[in-house]
Amino acid sequence: MGLVRRRLPNGLEVTQVDPGEAAVIYREVFVEESYLRDGFPSTGLDVIFDIGANIGLASIFFKQRHPDALVVAAEPGPDTYAALRENFDRHVPSGVAHEVAVSDRNGTRRFGYYPQAPAESGFYADEPEETELARRLLVRGGVPAPAAERLARSRHRLSHVECRTVTLSSLIREHGVDRVDLLKIDVEKGELDVLAGIEEPDWARIGHLALEVHDIGGRLARVVSMLRERGFGVAVEQEDRLSDTGMHMLFATAGRRTASLSSGASRSSGVTNPG
């Protein structure tokens, strides 16, 4: 699929793969500010990792709010990475974009890629499941059922590419940073792999996490437990439109451990444990 360059409603010109998908992500990131909550993240972030960056809209948003921060992004999709690179050159010139998938090991792996719906690509892509979910969401959004069926099927034609994989700890070492103030993860059912690639000493380097979790086989409870055991305060939210999908957003902030990190940035444990 060819890249297109279009202007967003806020005036930013960005390179896009699919304008419809970019419009949805723009609304979530810039209008609904889906990565912000009261007290989350704290001000003065210096290092931000965007794992599953797509075309980089979240990275651009973070850079606007924290102009002095180093932004490191990872995206394995071939077209989405090409758009990401152009958008970093234009809007995050001091940032670094990697054409990699962050996973539980360094190497190569077969990546399921939807050229017409790249944001839904991933190692665990399931064409029938994702086609049906897209159809339901389109109908819920007001699209007539026959049109929703056609559109969902046309967008979910799965192909596969070989991509390079790295662990998060490898990326931390590569960039020589002693902390990651904000770690955003959106990797379409691959979130446990990303977390498994964090070596135990590196957990103490992480200040905040914004993480999309697909609650498969009790995964949400597992991730919440994993983070709480490492001293994070955790909050879980779910959009009303996703109430029957198992997709949740998790926000976590490190507790007392953050005070021991060699950072001049202000940090807060403003995300609280859910009831």
PyMOL commands that set and color helices and strands:
alter all, ss='L'
color gray80, all
select helices_A, chain A and resi 19-31+57-65+78-91+118-120+127-140+145-155+168-175+191-196+200-203+219-229+240-242+256-260
alter helices_A, ss='H'
color red, helices_A
select strands_A, chain A and resi 4-7+13-16+47-51+70-74+96-98+101-102+107-113+159-166+180-185+206-214+232-237+247-254
alter strands_A, ss='S'
color yellow, strands_A
deselect
rebuild
show_as cartoon
